[in-house]
Amino acid sequence: MMTARNLAGIVVVASMAALAGAFHSQYAWGLEPCPLCLLQRYLYGFTIGLGLVALAGRWPLTCIALAGAVFIGESGFAVFHVGVEKHWWAGLDACAQAGATPDTTGELLTMLMEVPPPPPCDQVPWSLFGISMAGYNGLYAAALAAITLGAAATLARKART
């Protein structure tokens, strides 16, 4: 039987799984995240927080519904990232600065002394069946949104009766 507590646990575990996959691809496979990839991770961190608040018994259905809305936003953000990868539109300013080319020798020396810049947002470091990691993230987040919001609506209806 689905309860608000079980659903909150699903939100936490599913969000942690997404972050675990992102960190695994970064540290085990050497796929450095671009600025858009890094921003997408924050949304999963936020849903973990919402799920933990719901698990603590504070406004469980509200937190779960908010997590579902964040998953919708995550999916939309991933679609934006895919559009940047496919050159349908420009990315954020941080994406334009990634992988910048120095104009002078002094700029080159400064860049060499600093932390290496992140990879550009419009390059796809890995794909499977023509779908990039951002694309899979969008599908995953959309599925989580559907599951979370559908189950939260069912729980809310049961609570009213």
Secondary structure, DSSP 8 states (H G I E B T S, - for coil): ---HHHHHHHHHHHHHHHHHHHHHHHHTT-----HHHHHHHHHHHHHHHHHHHHHTTSSHHHHHHHHHHHHHHHHHHHHHHHHHHTTSS---HHHHHTT---SSHHHHHHHHHS------TT--S-EETTEEHHHHHHHHHHHHHHHHHHHHHHHHHHHH-
